[in-house]
Amino acid sequence: MPPKIERGQRPAALDDGRGAYATHHYRNLFAEAGHSQAEIDAKIDTAFQQLFHGDPDTQAVYYAAGANGNGPLAYLTDIGNHDVRTEGMSYGMMIAVQLNHKAEFDSLWNWARTYMYVSSPAHPSQGYFSWSCKVSGEPNDETPAPDGEEYFVMALYFASNRWGNGEGIYNYKARADELLTAMRHRERRTGATRFGERTVGAEVNEDAKMIRFTPVEGKADFTDPSYHLPAFYELWARWGPAGDRAFWTQAAEASRNFFERSTNARTGLSPDYANFDGTPHPIGWNPRAGDFSFDSWRTQSNWSVDWSWWAKDERERALSDRTQAFFSSQGIGSYADQFTLDGEPLSHRHSAGLVATSAVASLAATQPVKNRFVEELWKTLVPSGRERYYDGMLYLMSLMHVSGNYRIWGPR
């Protein structure tokens, strides 16, 4: 198991809460349910090996892609959409640093910096990553999706703290500081891309103190509830560039308030997209944008991990109780994976990814049914076939959360 965290210097005024950051204790819900540590370790390793190094046609989402001057390259692909996304690349890096797989981490980061990173000062997305590329590295779009940047930053800080810093792109802390600064302070810039002229600004809305769905201007300014990661923001308030630390403390509180405002009072379901006041934000090209759909699966995990790490807001416990009560009422082994916010099913699929994040909700939940959600995840097989990318990443990260193997790696 990972060693206890050695925290670095931080402002005395910061509230460390009552969660794992302060106590160094991470609950292992599988062990609490009676599973042995050997069984738990084997389950996590099986999932990692299958998704990263399994059959390339039916199991793996991670693929080696040669080498360049910075070393080996690898990408993690969305099988169904035949592309490489900053979402998946940053998830893969987070999994790798948590499970101590430095070779996979560095290979993914090298590919992201080689093909996805926009370095040209003339480009409107300079300092960010193109959110989607072909597996050849050719971009499908040259603008960012901020959830990718968020996970890149957090994975890089953990890598710096766990393994130490190297040179160039492998100076993990320098690259994390650089990207986190861009996310808040990147000036508005207009310029040409392969797909037309774009104007791109900062990835946060300063007034709302929230992450944007996109920093591309010319579209409505709104957010995605599943992009809200207060557990990460608290760490950036301690480890990030000094001038921005107060902002990230405020952003964590803003996201906790937003979770309460953006979720349905009866079901606890959140929309895929929302305005900064928490109201749903439907948009024409995504008919499920105002409903509980694929992005929304992650939101309950986000607030539950925030509770696990910081334990600052009791409302997160009530939210997990609410979502679990709703899913249980729909049939704990068969509930749909898309709903209206008030609970009308919009699909017939029971998805491993949602089963997984519903188990993570048990980190914050208080009612006895939470144990059944943990056992449902235990019984679920590693995703394979066409849906193995998104379901698989959520499945593996959720195994890690629920078993206490997704941890804060702090400065030595």
N, C-alpha and C positions, 0 to 999 in steps of 0.2 A: 504494500500500500504506500502511497506517497507520504513523505514526511510532513510534520506539522509546518504551517506557514511561518516564516520569519518576516514580519512586517517591516517595511521601511519607515523612514521618518514621514510624518504627516502633520498637518495643522492640528493643534490641540482642540480646536473648536468642533472638529468633526465628530459626529455621533456614530459610533461603530455598531450600534444596534445590539441584538441579542442572538444573532444567527451564527453561521459557521465562521464568518470573518473574525468575530470576537471570541468564539469558543474553540475554534479549530476542530469542531466535531461535525461530521457529515453523516446523516442518517443513512443506514443501509436497509431499505424497506424490504428487500428480498430476504436478508438475514432475519429481520424481524418476523417475517412470514414463515421462517423455519428452514430456508434453503441454506446449504452449507457454503462456506466461502469458496471451496474448490469448485462447486457447481456454478457459482456465480461467476468466478473468474473464467471458467470454461465457456460459459454462455457468451460473455463479452468477447473473448478471443475468437470464438467461432464466428460471431457476427463480423468482427473486424477482418478476419482472414477471408471470409466469403466475399464481402463487399469490396475489399481492396485487392485481394489476390486470388479470387475464385475463378470459376469458368468465365472467360471473357464474353461468351455469347449469352449466358443465362444468369450469371451471378454478379460479376464484378462491375463496379462503376469507376474504378481507378485504373488508368492505363499509362504505362511508361511511354515516353515520346522522345527518346534519344537524349542528346546532351548538347550543351553549348559551353561557352567559356566560363560560365558560373556553375557548371556541373550538370547532373542529371535533370531531366525534365519529365513531368507527369501531369496529366489532367484528370479531372473527375467530371464525368459527363452525365447530363440528363438524357437517359436512354430514349425516352418517349419523344423528346423534341430534338434529338440529335445535335445538341449544342453543349457548350461549356459555359457555366454561369458563375458569376462571382459568389452567389449564394452557395453553390455546391463546393467551389474551391475553398472558400473560407470555412465552411463546415468541415471539409476534409482536413484542413490545417488544424482546426480546433480539436478534432478527434485525435489527430496524430500527436499533438503536444500533450494532451491529457493522458494518452496511453503510452507516451514515451517512444514514439516512432519518428525519430529525427530525420531519417532518410526520406521518408514519405513527405514529411512537412516541408523540407527544403526543396524537394522536387516539385511539389505543387506551387510553392511560393516562386520558384524560378520560372515556371510556366506562366504564372499570373503576371509577374513583372515583365517577362519577355513579350507576351502577346496581348495582354489586357491593359497594362498600365499605359496611360497617355502622358508622355513626357514633353511633347512639343509646346513651347510657350505660346505659340500662335493658335493652339487648339483650344476650343471653348471648354473642354473637359480636362485640361492639363492638371495633373496632380491626382486625378481619380482613375478608376478602372472601367473599361467598357464592360457593361453588365453581361453581354452575351457574345460568344464567339463560336465559329465553327471549330471542329476538332483539329483542323489544320492551323488554327490561330487567326484566321481571317475574321474580323469583327462582323457580327450581325447588326450591331448598334455601337455607337461611339459615345454614349452617355452612360452615367452610372446609376446603379440602384443602391441606395444608401445602406441597406441591410448587409450587403457584401462588405462595404467599407467598415461597418461596425464590427463584424466578426473578424475581418483581417486585423484590425487594431488590437482587439482583445487577444487573439491568438498570438500576435507578435509580442505583446507584453508578457504573456505567459512563457513564450519561448525564451525571451531574454532572461526572465527570472529563473527559469528551470535549467537552461543549457548555457547561458552566457551569450555574449555577442561576438559575432565575427566581423568580417569586413564587407563593405559594399552593401549589396542587398541583404546580406546576412547579419548586418548590424541591426538586429531586430528592434531594439528600443528606438534607435534613431529613425527607422522607417515608420514605426508606430507613432512617434511624436509628430513626424512630418505629415502623416495622413490625418491624424486627429486634428491637427491645426488646420489643414485644408478643409476638413469637414465643416468647421465652424467659420473660418475666416476667408475662404477662397472668394476673391472678388468676382463680381459679375463680369462675364466675358462672352463676347459674341464672336463667332468665327465659323469657318467652313468645316464640315465633316463630309465623309463619303455619302452621307444620306441627306445632305442639305445643310443650310445654315442653322445654327443652334445658338441659344443664349443660355449659359449655365452659371449658376451662382453657388451659394453655400448650401450644404445639405441639412442645415438646421434652420428652423424658423425662430429668430431671436425673440420675438414677442411672446410666442407660445412656449418657447424653450422645449421644442419637440423636434424630432427627426421628421424630415419631409419624405413623402413617397418618392419624389424626384426633385432634383435641383434644376431641372430644365424649365426655363420660363416659357410663357406662351400657353401654359396649361394652368388649370386651377391649382392653387396651393393647398395641399391636404396631406394627410398622413396615412400610415398603415399601422393599425394597432399591434400587429405582430413584429413591427420594427422597433417597438419600445422595449428597451433592455435596461431597466434601472439597476439591475444587479451589476452590469458592466459600468454604468455611469458612476456609481459609487467608487469603483476602483479608479476610474479616470480622474475623479476628484482628489485622489490620493497620489497617483503615479503620473498623470498626464502633465503637459506643459503648465507651469505654475500659474500663468496668467488666466487660464481657462478653468481652473479647478472649482472656483465658486459657481461657475455656470453649470458644470456637470452635477454638482450637488443639487442645484435648483431643477435641473432636467430630471433627475431621479424622482424628486417630489412631484413634478409636473406629470410624469408618466404614471405614478401611482394614483394621482387624482383622475387622470385620463382613463385608466382601467375602469374605475367606478362609473364614470360618465358614459363610456362607450359600450358598456355591456347591458344586455337586457335584464331588467329587474327581476324577472321570473326565471329565465333559463340560464342566465350568465353568458349567453353567446355574444360574441363580438363580430362586427362586420369585417370583411376583407379590407375595405378602405373607409376612412372616416375623416370628417372635418376636425379641426383642432378643438372644437367645442364638444366633440364626442358623437355628434350626429352622423349617421351613415352618409357616405359619399358615393352614390351610384354614378357610373360613367358608361357611356354608350358601348364602348368596345368590350366591356366586361359585364355581362348580364348578371353576374353574381357579386359585383363589387359591394353592394349594400347588404349582402346576406352573409351568413356564416358559411365560408367555403375554404378552399385549400390553404390560403395564407392564414386564415383565422385559427387553424389547428394549433398554431404555435403560441398564441397569445396566452392561453392558460398555463402553458409551460413557463413563459416569461415571468408572469407574476408569482408563480409558485417557486421558481428558483430564486427570485428576489426575496421571497419570504425565507427560504432555506438559508440563504447567505447572510441576510441582514435582519430579518424579523423586526421590521420597523412599522409595518402597517397591517393591523388586524383585518382590515377590509379584504386583503388578499386571501385570507383563510375563508371568509364568507363567500368570496367569488368561487373558490375551488369547490366548496360544498355545493354551491348552486349549480355549477356545470355538471358535477358528478351526479347530483340528484336528477338532473334533466336526462343525462345519457342513460342512467339506470332505469328511468321510467320508460325509455324507448326500447329496452332490452339490452342488457349489458354485453351480450355476445353478438348483437346484430344491429345496433343503431346505425343510422345512415351517416354519411360523411359530409353532407351539405344540408343546411336548414335555413328557413327564414329566421330572423332573430327571435320571433315569438314561438318557434319550435315546430313549424310545419316542414316535414321532410322534402328535400329537393333532389334526392338521389336514392338508389337502392344498394349502393356499395358500402360495405363495412371495411374500413381501411386500416391497415396496420399502422400508418403514420398517426392517425387520430387515436387509435388504441394506445399508442405509445405516449403521446402527450397527455392523454387523460390519466395515465398512470403517474406521470410527473406531477399532476395536480395533487396527488396524494401527499406530496411533501408539505403542502399547506393545509390540506383538508382535515376536518375534525371528526367527521361522522364515520361510523363503522364500515359503510359501504366502500370507503377508500381502499380497504384491504382487497376487495374483489377486483378493483381496477388494477392493482399491482399484480394479482394473480393472472389476470387476463393478458397482461404484457408478458409475463413469464411463459405462458402457454403459446404465445404467438411465435411462429417460425420466422426466421430471417427472410425478409422480402426477396423475391427473385423475379425473373421475367421482366416484362415491360415496365412495371411500376416500381422497380427496385431502387431507383434514384432517390426520389423525394421520401417515399415510405421508408426506404432503407436508412437514409441519413437521420431522419427523425427517430427511427427505431433504435439505432445504435447510440445516438446521443441520449435518448431516454433511458436505455439500459444503464448508461453511465451515471446519469442523474439519480436514478432510483436506487442504485447500488452504492452511492457515495463516491464514485470514481470520476466525477466531473467537479474539479476543485479549483480553488483560488491558488495560483502559484505566485507568491509574492516575492518582492526583492529580498535577496539574502542579506 
